[in-house]
């Protein structure tokens, strides 16, 4: 338990910093805009295409459905969520090591596990709020423009989106612990994103990787998942990646001379 000494004050510090530096407002605002615009684009894009199509150009566009809204929303939120996760966490530890503030903080009654735990929990809280706002915005405008979706499945979808975001947050966080530069941590995060994205192109690997969480989230929102164990496997692998990355970060940080 001594490793967690100081967790409460450190967590309050990190959350207050996320608010004062506008990190929470920017990320939450971005996700909310993506959530609101996804149903709007899905609803009105076919009409815009027909309006501005060249004379004589006949295009048949089927009516948009909630499934189309989910495709647009998930594509936007997962892509931007991964980028936001990298940008938010890349300097969380590396910057403090570079400036020497990490050593100063750890001279106080603060354990190294508490130091890291407060930072990743605060990041998780920021993305939980952002995903909740984005999903709520998408739900409201989907209800206005299409039909009212069920609340609990959409909440489950939001939880899966949050998990997808935390995969890249955790991998970048590991990079921030391993390096003394936020750019180096960002490189590790972007490298992980590129490698996992390229690997997901292989159909047999897709359901084992975080990219498969998009399909899981959509299935949960539509209530179309069945007894196939693939969704559970995809979620389990994503959780495993987060746990392994955070444990590796803790082991590495405990061995470092600050």
Number of C-alpha atoms within 10 A of each C-alpha: 7 11 13 17 17 19 21 13 13 20 20 14 15 19 19 14 14 19 14 11 10 12 16 23 16 15 20 21 15 19 26 22 14 22 30 21 19 25 29 16 14 23 20 12 14 16 12 11 12 15 10 9 12 9 8 6 9 9 10 8 11 7 9 15 15 20 14 15 23 26 15 18 23 25 14 16 26 19 14 17 26 19 18 21 27 28 19 20 26 30 25 22 26 25 20 20 20 16 11 12 14 17 14 12 15 15 10 10 13 19 20 22 21 23 25 22 19 23 22 21 14 21 24 19 16 21 26 20 18 24 28 21 22 25 25 19 21 26 23 17 18 24 15 12 15 15 13 13 15 13 12 11 17 23 19 16 26 25 17 23 26 22 21 28 26 26 25 28 30 27 31 32 33 28 29 29 29 19 19 18 20 24 17 18 29 24 17 23 29 19 14 16 22 12 11 16 15 12 16 18 11 10 10 10 13 19 22 20 21 27 23 21 25 20 19 23 26 24 18 20 23 17 12 9 16 10 7 8 9 15 20 14 15 21 22 15 15 24 17 13 19 21 15 15 20 21 15 15 21 19 13 13 19 12 8 9 7 14
